[in-house]
Amino acid sequence: AELNRQVVGFYAVRIESEVLCELDALFVLPNYMGEGVGSELLKNATALARSLSARSLKIVSDPNAKDFYLKAGAIVVGEERSSSMKGRQLPLLALPLT
């Protein structure tokens, strides 16, 4: 995402299977949070996943971003161990695409 020629956010989608993609990253610069940048990025990421025939978008969320994804229609399906912080559990979400 760019505003005034400055990159203010990005996302990455990874194909997991024929029917599942994972939101591998979604990041917005703190000064631009709450201004719709993340929502637009997520909308673009879901459109990409749909174009790849995915039925669901897997999201391993930062705990602070969980409510953002829930508001977008994701559901909690479990927890996943953080690969970067020992002992930290992360919300595992699924965003239906059908």
C-alpha positions in Angstrom: 0.0 0.0 0.0 1.3 3.4 -0.9 0.2 6.9 0.1 1.9 10.0 -1.2 4.7 7.8 -2.8 5.5 6.2 0.6 5.0 2.5 1.3 2.7 2.3 4.3 1.9 -1.4 4.4 2.1 -4.8 2.6 0.8 -8.3 2.6 1.9 -11.7 1.5 -0.2 -14.7 0.7 1.1 -18.3 0.5 -0.6 -21.2 -1.2 -1.0 -24.1 1.3 -3.2 -26.4 -0.8 -5.7 -26.3 -3.7 -8.3 -24.9 -1.3 -6.3 -23.1 1.4 -4.1 -20.0 1.3 -2.3 -18.5 4.3 -1.9 -14.8 5.0 1.8 -15.0 5.5 2.1 -11.3 6.5 0.0 -8.2 6.7 1.7 -5.1 8.1 0.7 -1.4 8.3 3.0 1.3 9.6 1.7 2.4 13.0 1.0 5.9 11.9 -1.5 4.6 9.3 -3.3 2.1 11.5 -7.0 2.8 11.9 -7.2 4.6 8.5 -8.4 1.7 6.4 -5.1 0.6 5.0 -5.2 -2.8 6.7 -8.7 -3.4 5.6 -7.9 -2.6 2.0 -4.8 -4.9 2.1 -6.9 -7.7 3.6 -9.6 -7.2 0.9 -6.9 -7.4 -1.8 -5.4 -10.5 -0.1 -8.7 -12.3 0.0 -9.4 -11.4 -3.6 -6.0 -12.9 -4.5 -6.7 -16.1 -2.5 -10.1 -16.5 -4.2 -8.5 -16.1 -7.6 -6.3 -19.0 -6.6 -9.5 -21.1 -5.8 -8.9 -21.0 -2.1 -12.0 -21.5 0.1 -10.4 -20.3 3.3 -7.6 -18.0 4.3 -5.5 -19.2 7.2 -4.3 -16.5 9.5 -1.8 -16.9 12.4 -2.4 -13.6 14.1 -0.6 -11.4 16.4 -2.8 -11.3 19.5 -3.1 -7.5 19.1 -4.5 -7.9 15.6 -7.0 -10.7 16.4 -10.0 -8.3 16.7 -9.2 -6.8 13.4 -9.5 -10.2 11.7 -12.6 -11.2 13.7 -14.3 -7.9 12.6 -13.4 -8.9 9.0 -15.3 -12.2 9.4 -12.5 -14.6 10.5 -13.2 -17.2 13.2 -10.9 -18.6 15.8 -10.0 -22.2 15.1 -7.2 -22.8 17.6 -3.7 -21.6 18.6 -0.3 -22.0 17.2 3.1 -21.8 18.9 5.1 -18.7 17.9 8.2 -19.6 16.0 10.0 -16.4 17.1 9.1 -16.2 20.8 9.4 -19.2 23.1 6.3 -20.0 25.1 4.1 -17.6 23.1 0.8 -18.8 21.7 -0.8 -17.1 18.7 -4.4 -17.1 17.7 -5.1 -19.3 14.7 -7.9 -18.0 12.6 -9.7 -18.9 9.4 -11.4 -16.5 7.1 -14.0 -18.2 4.9 -13.8 -17.2 1.3 -16.9 -18.9 -0.1 
